[in-house]
Amino acid sequence: METKKVKDSIITMTELVLPHHTNQLGNLLGGQLMHWIDICAALSASKHSERVCVTASVDKIDFREPIKLGDIVILVASVNRAFNTSVEVGVKVRTENFVNGKSLHTNSAYLTFVGVDKDGKPVKTFEITPETEEEKRRYEEALQRRQQRLKERKGNN
């Protein structure tokens, strides 16, 4: 099967935090951010797999800083590693505020997606080749996270 590069799976989304995205404190709702993360990651997985991909799991979403009304949210997703029918996608979220000039890394997330055929059945995906040192680190860490997920799944049965 063909091997692809991490850089070919990169998706960047930009969103503006509007009043209907916020809570009573003027901060972006966590659920709204999770929605944007899921969409960005799904697009990255689909770009890599060249098919519809469905969310299989969300490992972790770290909330480092609040995101405020009026902030620009930039989400960047790429495939960290491909397995048989699944891929792990990492999403990095940062904000920019054009008024005060601040830019912050606010969130990180890891999600697993499975490529499916027209009947919703899992399909083998393309392998991925990391090129940069960061991509290689993320590639190795993805295997560790997968092993932990599988271990936890066995423990729950």
MIBAPA-416377 format. One record per atom (N, C-alpha, C): x, y, z; residue in one letter; atom name. Coordinates in steps of 0.1 Angstrom, whole numbers. Example, Ala and Ser with C-alpha at 12.3 -4.5 7.8 and 13.67 -1.06 7.14 Angstrom:
! residues 2
PT 132 -57 78 A N
PT 123 -45 78 A CA
PT 132 -33 78 A C
PT 128 -22 71 S N
PT 137 -11 71 S CA
PT 129 0 79 S C
! end
This chain:
! residues 157
PT 8 -12 0 M N
PT 0 0 0 M CA
PT 9 12 0 M C
PT 4 23 -6 E N
PT 11 35 -8 E CA
PT 14 42 6 E C
PT 26 48 7 T N
PT 29 55 19 T CA
PT 28 70 17 T C
PT 22 78 27 K N
PT 21 92 25 K CA
PT 29 99 36 K C
PT 30 112 34 K N
PT 38 121 43 K CA
PT 28 128 52 K C
PT 33 131 65 V N
PT 25 138 74 V CA
PT 20 151 69 V C
PT 29 158 62 K N
PT 26 172 58 K CA
PT 14 172 48 K C
PT 12 161 41 D N
PT 1 160 32 D CA
PT -13 158 39 D C
PT -13 156 52 S N
PT -25 155 60 S CA
PT -29 167 67 S C
PT -21 178 66 I N
PT -23 190 74 I CA
PT -36 197 70 I C
PT -44 200 80 I N
PT -56 209 78 I CA
PT -55 220 88 I C
PT -58 232 83 T N
PT -58 244 91 T CA
PT -72 250 90 T C
PT -78 252 102 M N
PT -92 259 102 M CA
PT -90 272 111 M C
PT -97 282 107 T N
PT -97 294 114 T CA
PT -112 298 118 T C
PT -114 301 130 E N
PT -128 304 135 E CA
PT -127 317 143 E C
PT -138 325 143 L N
PT -139 337 151 L CA
PT -149 334 162 L C
PT -145 337 175 V N
PT -154 334 186 V CA
PT -164 345 187 V C
PT -177 341 185 L N
PT -188 351 185 L CA
PT -196 349 198 L C
PT -205 358 200 P N
PT -213 357 213 P CA
PT -220 343 215 P C
PT -225 337 204 H N
PT -233 325 206 H CA
PT -223 313 208 H C
PT -210 315 208 H N
PT -200 305 211 H CA
PT -196 305 225 H C
PT -201 315 233 T N
PT -195 317 247 T CA
PT -204 314 258 T C
PT -198 313 270 N N
PT -206 311 282 N CA
PT -208 324 289 N C
PT -213 324 301 Q N
PT -217 337 308 Q CA
PT -205 345 311 Q C
PT -193 339 311 L N
PT -180 347 314 L CA
PT -174 352 302 L C
PT -180 350 290 G N
PT -174 355 278 G CA
PT -163 346 272 G C
PT -162 333 278 N N
PT -152 324 273 N CA
PT -159 314 263 N C
PT -151 309 254 L N
PT -155 299 244 L CA
PT -160 287 251 L C
PT -172 282 248 L N
PT -177 269 254 L CA
PT -168 258 250 L C
PT -165 249 260 G N
PT -156 238 257 G CA
PT -162 229 247 G C
PT -175 227 247 G N
PT -182 218 237 G CA
PT -180 224 223 G C
PT -181 237 221 Q N
PT -179 243 208 Q CA
PT -165 240 203 Q C
PT -155 242 212 L N
PT -141 239 208 L CA
PT -140 225 204 L C
PT -145 216 212 M N
PT -145 201 209 M CA
PT -151 198 195 M C
PT -162 205 192 H N
PT -168 203 179 H CA
PT -158 208 168 H C
PT -152 219 169 W N
PT -142 224 159 W CA
PT -130 215 158 W C
PT -126 210 170 I N
PT -114 200 170 I CA
PT -118 188 162 I C
PT -130 182 165 D N
PT -134 170 158 D CA
PT -135 172 143 D C
PT -141 183 139 I N
PT -142 186 124 I CA
PT -128 187 118 I C
PT -119 194 124 C N
PT -106 196 118 C CA
PT -98 183 118 C C
PT -99 175 128 A N
PT -92 162 129 A CA
PT -98 153 118 A C
PT -112 153 117 A N
PT -118 144 107 A CA
PT -114 147 93 A C
PT -112 160 90 L N
PT -108 164 77 L CA
PT -94 160 74 L C
PT -85 160 84 S N
PT -71 156 83 S CA
PT -71 141 80 S C
PT -79 133 88 A N
PT -79 119 87 A CA
PT -84 115 73 A C
PT -95 122 68 S N
PT -101 119 55 S CA
PT -91 123 44 S C
PT -84 134 46 K N
PT -74 138 35 K CA
PT -63 127 34 K C
PT -59 122 45 H N
PT -49 111 45 H CA
PT -54 98 39 H C
PT -66 94 43 S N
PT -72 81 40 S CA
PT -79 81 26 S C
PT -82 94 21 E N
PT -89 95 9 E CA
PT -103 88 9 E C
PT -109 90 21 R N
PT -123 84 23 R CA
PT -129 91 35 R C
PT -142 88 37 V N
PT -149 93 49 V CA
PT -142 86 61 V C
PT -140 94 72 C N
PT -134 88 84 C CA
PT -144 92 95 C C
PT -146 83 104 V N
PT -154 85 116 V CA
PT -146 85 129 V C
PT -151 93 138 T N
PT -144 94 151 T CA
PT -145 81 159 T C
PT -134 75 163 A N
PT -134 63 170 A CA
PT -132 66 185 A C
PT -123 76 188 S N
PT -121 79 202 S CA
PT -114 93 203 S C
PT -116 99 214 V N
PT -109 112 217 V CA
PT -102 108 230 V C
PT -88 109 229 D N
PT -80 105 240 D CA
PT -80 116 251 D C
PT -77 128 246 K N
PT -74 138 256 K CA
PT -75 152 249 K C
PT -81 161 256 I N
PT -82 175 252 I CA
PT -77 183 264 I C
PT -66 190 263 D N
PT -61 198 274 D CA
PT -65 212 272 D C
PT -71 218 282 F N
PT -75 232 282 F CA
PT -65 240 290 F C
PT -56 247 283 R N
PT -45 254 290 R CA
PT -49 269 293 R C
PT -56 275 285 E N
PT -60 289 286 E CA
PT -74 291 282 E C
PT -82 301 288 P N
PT -95 304 283 P CA
PT -94 311 269 P C
PT -104 309 261 I N
PT -104 315 248 I CA
PT -116 325 249 I C
PT -114 338 246 K N
PT -123 349 248 K CA
PT -131 352 236 K C
PT -143 358 239 L N
PT -151 364 228 L CA
PT -142 374 220 L C
PT -143 372 207 G N
PT -135 381 198 G CA
PT -122 375 194 G C
PT -117 365 201 D N
PT -105 358 197 D CA
PT -106 351 184 D C
PT -95 350 177 I N
PT -94 341 165 I CA
PT -88 328 169 I C
PT -95 317 166 V N
PT -90 304 169 V CA
PT -85 297 157 V C
PT -72 293 158 I N
PT -66 286 147 I CA
PT -63 271 151 I C
PT -69 262 144 L N
PT -67 248 147 L CA
PT -59 241 136 L C
PT -49 234 139 V N
PT -40 227 129 V CA
PT -40 213 133 V C
PT -44 204 124 A N
PT -45 190 126 A CA
PT -36 183 115 A C
PT -30 172 120 S N
PT -23 163 111 S CA
PT -22 149 116 S C
PT -21 139 107 V N
PT -20 125 112 V CA
PT -7 123 118 V C
PT -7 117 130 N N
PT 5 114 137 N CA
PT 10 100 133 N C
PT 1 91 132 R N
PT 5 77 128 R CA
PT -7 70 122 R C
PT -5 61 113 A N
PT -15 53 107 A CA
PT -13 39 112 A C
PT -24 32 115 F N
PT -24 18 119 F CA
PT -30 10 108 F C
PT -38 0 111 N N
PT -44 -8 100 N CA
PT -56 -1 93 N C
PT -66 2 101 T N
PT -78 9 95 T CA
PT -79 23 102 T C
PT -71 26 112 S N
PT -73 38 119 S CA
PT -60 47 118 S C
PT -63 60 122 V N
PT -52 69 122 V CA
PT -54 77 135 V C
PT -42 81 141 E N
PT -43 91 152 E CA
PT -40 104 146 E C
PT -48 114 150 V N
PT -47 128 145 V CA
PT -44 137 158 V C
PT -34 145 157 G N
PT -31 155 167 G CA
PT -36 168 162 G C
PT -42 176 172 V N
PT -47 189 168 V CA
PT -41 199 178 V C
PT -35 209 173 K N
PT -30 220 181 K CA
PT -39 232 179 K C
PT -43 238 190 V N
PT -52 250 189 V CA
PT -44 262 195 V C
PT -45 273 188 R N
PT -39 285 193 R CA
PT -49 297 190 R C
PT -48 307 198 T N
PT -56 319 196 T CA
PT -48 331 192 T C
PT -54 340 185 E N
PT -48 353 182 E CA
PT -58 363 185 E C
PT -53 374 190 N N
PT -62 386 193 N CA
PT -55 397 185 N C
PT -62 402 175 F N
PT -57 413 167 F CA
PT -56 426 174 F C
PT -64 428 184 V N
PT -65 441 191 V CA
PT -52 442 200 V C
PT -50 432 208 N N
PT -38 433 218 N CA
PT -26 426 213 N C
PT -27 419 201 G N
PT -15 413 195 G CA
PT -10 400 201 G C
PT -18 394 211 K N
PT -14 382 217 K CA
PT -17 370 209 K C
PT -9 360 210 S N
PT -11 347 204 S CA
PT -7 336 215 S C
PT -16 327 217 L N
PT -14 317 227 L CA
PT -17 303 222 L C
PT -9 293 227 H N
PT -12 279 224 H CA
PT -22 276 236 H C
PT -35 273 232 T N
PT -45 271 243 T CA
PT -49 257 245 T C
PT -48 248 235 N N
PT -53 235 236 N CA
PT -45 225 227 N C
PT -45 213 231 S N
PT -40 202 223 S CA
PT -50 190 225 S C
PT -51 182 214 A N
PT -60 170 215 A CA
PT -55 159 206 A C
PT -58 147 210 Y N
PT -55 135 202 Y CA
PT -68 127 199 Y C
PT -70 124 187 L N
PT -83 117 183 L CA
PT -79 105 174 L C
PT -87 95 174 T N
PT -85 84 165 T CA
PT -97 83 156 T C
PT -94 81 143 F N
PT -104 79 133 F CA
PT -103 67 125 F C
PT -114 61 120 V N
PT -114 49 112 V CA
PT -119 53 98 V C
PT -112 49 88 G N
PT -117 51 74 G CA
PT -127 40 71 G C
PT -139 44 65 V N
PT -149 34 62 V CA
PT -153 35 47 V C
PT -159 24 43 D N
PT -164 23 29 D CA
PT -178 28 29 D C
PT -185 27 17 K N
PT -199 33 16 K CA
PT -209 26 25 K C
PT -205 14 30 D N
PT -214 6 39 D CA
PT -210 8 53 D C
PT -201 17 56 G N
PT -196 20 70 G CA
PT -187 10 75 G C
PT -181 1 67 K N
PT -172 -9 71 K CA
PT -158 -4 71 K C
PT -149 -7 81 P N
PT -136 -2 82 P CA
PT -127 -7 70 P C
PT -119 2 65 V N
PT -110 -1 53 V CA
PT -96 2 57 V C
PT -87 -6 52 K N
PT -72 -4 55 K CA
PT -68 10 49 K C
PT -60 17 57 T N
PT -56 30 53 T CA
PT -41 30 48 T C
PT -37 41 43 F N
PT -23 43 38 F CA
PT -13 44 50 F C
PT -1 39 49 E N
PT 9 41 59 E CA
PT 13 56 58 E C
PT 20 60 69 I N
PT 25 74 69 I CA
PT 40 74 73 I C
PT 47 83 66 T N
PT 62 84 69 T CA
PT 65 98 75 T C
PT 69 98 88 P N
PT 73 110 94 P CA
PT 87 115 88 P C
PT 88 128 86 E N
PT 101 133 80 E CA
PT 109 141 90 E C
PT 102 150 97 T N
PT 110 159 106 T CA
PT 111 153 120 T C
PT 120 159 128 E N
PT 122 153 142 E CA
PT 109 154 150 E C
PT 101 165 149 E N
PT 89 166 156 E CA
PT 79 155 151 E C
PT 78 153 138 E N
PT 69 143 132 E CA
PT 73 129 137 E C
PT 86 126 138 K N
PT 91 113 143 K CA
PT 87 111 158 K C
PT 89 122 166 R N
PT 85 121 180 R CA
PT 70 118 181 R C
PT 62 126 174 R N
PT 48 124 175 R CA
PT 44 110 170 R C
PT 51 105 160 Y N
PT 48 91 154 Y CA
PT 51 81 165 Y C
PT 62 82 172 E N
PT 65 72 183 E CA
PT 55 74 195 E C
PT 52 86 199 E N
PT 43 88 210 E CA
PT 29 83 206 E C
PT 25 84 194 A N
PT 12 78 189 A CA
PT 11 63 192 A C
PT 22 56 190 L N
PT 22 42 192 L CA
PT 20 39 207 L C
PT 27 47 216 Q N
PT 25 45 230 Q CA
PT 11 48 234 Q C
PT 5 59 229 R N
PT -9 61 232 R CA
PT -18 50 228 R C
PT -16 45 216 R N
PT -24 34 211 R CA
PT -23 21 220 R C
PT -11 18 224 Q N
PT -9 7 233 Q CA
PT -16 9 246 Q C
PT -16 21 251 Q N
PT -24 24 263 Q CA
PT -39 23 261 Q C
PT -44 28 250 R N
PT -58 26 247 R CA
PT -62 12 246 R C
PT -54 4 239 L N
PT -57 -11 238 L CA
PT -57 -18 252 L C
PT -47 -14 260 K N
PT -46 -19 273 K CA
PT -58 -16 282 K C
PT -63 -3 281 E N
PT -75 1 288 E CA
PT -87 -6 283 E C
PT -88 -8 270 R N
PT -100 -15 264 R CA
PT -100 -29 269 R C
PT -89 -36 270 K N
PT -89 -50 275 K CA
PT -93 -50 290 K C
PT -89 -40 297 G N
PT -92 -40 311 G CA
PT -107 -37 314 G C
PT -114 -31 304 N N
PT -128 -28 306 N CA
PT -137 -39 301 N C
PT -131 -50 296 N N
PT -140 -61 291 N CA
PT -141 -72 301 N C
! end
